[in-house]
Amino acid sequence: MTVQCFVDANILIYHVDHSDPVKQELASVLIRRLWSEQSARTSIQALNEFYTVVTRKLSHLVAPDMAWAHIEDLLQWDPQPVDASVVREARAIELRYKIGWWDCLIVAAARVQHCSVMYTEDLQHGAIIGGVKVVNPFISQVQEEPASYVVQLISPHRPRGRPRKQAATA
């Protein structure tokens, strides 16, 4: 069984945004993988945000016809509309997790579509919100090597009691 993965607007935007080639490549690889697995989901809200940002706010604007072509492709993911069930779910998420309303709607759309993972850079990487794990694909690839040094804590305070006598050196 394939795990359903929700893709937020910012990942879709990086897929077409040439201003950050590293993020564009990571987003493109992720989206290609999700297409091949047929495991991608999104929402109408995310598609609306994608269209608005790429046609009006990027430094290198995408032509509306090209942006619309992307939307037409993404409609195959059967995006979740913002309906009464999503709004009610978003309100429950807002009350429990105290996150912003627009983020609550995105998480709710992921939950309603039974997604286990949500790809976004807008929420805390690794957080689990309402059973949906948040993954920032731009930092999840980074693996930190264990430290090869020892941290020695030095107190800024003087030690208590009398100073110890130093042993005489010969």
C-alpha positions in Angstrom: 0.0 0.0 0.0 1.3 3.4 -0.9 1.4 6.2 1.7 -0.6 9.2 0.6 1.5 12.4 0.7 0.2 16.0 0.8 2.2 18.6 -1.1 1.8 22.2 0.0 1.9 25.2 -2.3 5.5 26.2 -1.4 6.9 22.9 -2.8 4.9 23.3 -6.0 6.2 26.9 -6.3 9.8 25.8 -5.9 9.3 23.3 -8.6 8.9 26.1 -11.1 11.0 28.9 -9.4 14.4 29.3 -11.0 15.7 31.7 -8.3 16.8 28.8 -6.0 18.2 26.0 -8.1 18.9 23.7 -5.2 15.4 23.9 -3.8 14.0 23.7 -7.4 15.9 20.5 -8.0 14.8 18.9 -4.6 11.2 19.9 -5.2 11.3 18.5 -8.8 12.8 15.2 -7.7 10.1 14.9 -5.0 7.3 15.7 -7.3 8.5 13.3 -10.0 8.8 10.5 -7.3 5.2 11.2 -6.1 3.9 11.2 -9.7 5.5 7.8 -10.3 4.2 6.4 -7.1 0.8 8.0 -7.7 0.8 9.0 -4.0 0.5 12.8 -4.2 -2.4 14.8 -2.9 -2.9 18.6 -2.5 -5.8 21.0 -2.0 -7.6 23.6 -4.0 -6.2 26.2 -1.5 -2.6 25.1 -2.3 -3.3 25.3 -6.1 -4.8 28.8 -5.6 -1.7 29.9 -3.7 0.6 28.4 -6.3 -1.1 30.2 -9.1 -1.1 33.6 -7.4 2.5 33.4 -6.3 4.0 32.1 -9.6 2.1 34.6 -11.7 2.3 37.7 -9.4 5.0 37.5 -6.7 8.1 35.6 -8.0 11.1 37.6 -9.2 10.9 35.6 -12.5 7.1 35.4 -13.1 5.6 32.4 -14.8 3.3 33.2 -17.7 -0.4 32.6 -16.7 -0.8 30.1 -19.5 2.2 28.0 -18.2 1.0 28.3 -14.6 -2.4 27.1 -15.7 -0.9 24.2 -17.5 0.7 23.2 -14.2 -2.7 23.5 -12.5 -4.3 21.3 -15.1 -1.7 18.6 -14.4 -2.1 19.0 -10.7 -5.9 18.6 -10.9 -5.1 14.9 -11.6 -4.1 14.7 -7.9 -7.8 15.2 -7.1 -7.2 18.3 -4.9 -9.3 18.6 -1.7 -11.7 21.5 -1.8 -12.2 23.7 1.2 -15.6 22.4 2.3 -17.5 22.1 5.6 -15.6 19.0 6.6 -12.2 20.6 6.0 -13.2 23.8 7.9 -14.5 21.8 10.9 -11.3 19.7 10.9 -9.2 22.9 10.7 -11.0 24.4 13.7 -10.3 21.3 15.7 -6.6 21.5 14.7 -6.5 25.2 15.5 -7.8 24.6 19.0 -5.5 21.7 19.8 -2.2 22.8 18.1 -2.5 26.6 18.2 -1.1 27.1 14.6 -2.2 29.7 12.1 -5.6 29.3 10.4 -4.3 28.9 6.8 -1.9 26.1 8.0 -4.8 24.5 9.9 -6.7 24.3 6.6 -3.8 22.7 4.8 -3.3 20.1 7.6 -7.1 19.5 7.6 -7.1 18.9 3.8 -4.2 16.4 4.3 -6.1 14.6 7.1 -9.4 14.4 5.1 -7.4 12.8 2.3 -5.8 10.3 4.7 -2.3 11.6 4.1 0.4 10.3 6.5 3.0 12.8 5.3 2.8 16.5 4.4 5.6 18.1 2.5 6.0 21.8 3.4 8.5 24.3 4.7 5.9 26.3 6.5 5.6 24.1 9.6 8.1 22.5 11.9 10.0 19.7 10.3 9.3 16.4 12.1 6.1 17.7 13.9 3.1 15.4 13.9 -0.1 17.4 13.7 -3.3 15.5 13.8 -1.5 12.3 12.8 0.1 13.9 9.8 4.0 14.0 9.8 5.4 17.3 8.6 8.4 16.9 6.3 10.5 19.8 5.0 12.1 18.2 1.9 14.8 20.8 1.9 16.2 19.8 5.3 15.2 16.2 5.6 18.1 15.2 3.3 20.7 16.7 5.6 22.3 14.1 7.8 24.6 15.5 10.5 27.7 13.6 11.4 28.3 12.9 15.0 30.6 15.3 16.7 34.2 14.2 16.9 35.0 16.5 19.8 34.2 16.6 23.5 32.4 19.6 24.9 33.7 20.5 28.3 31.5 22.7 30.3 33.3 25.4 32.3 31.4 27.2 34.9 31.6 31.0 34.9 31.4 30.9 38.7 34.2 30.5 41.2 34.3 27.2 42.9 33.0 27.1 46.5 35.1 26.6 49.5 38.9 27.1 50.0 41.2 26.8 47.0 43.1 23.5 47.0 46.9 23.6 47.3 48.7 22.8 44.2 51.1 19.9 44.4 54.7 20.9 44.3 56.4 20.2 41.1 60.0 19.0 41.1 
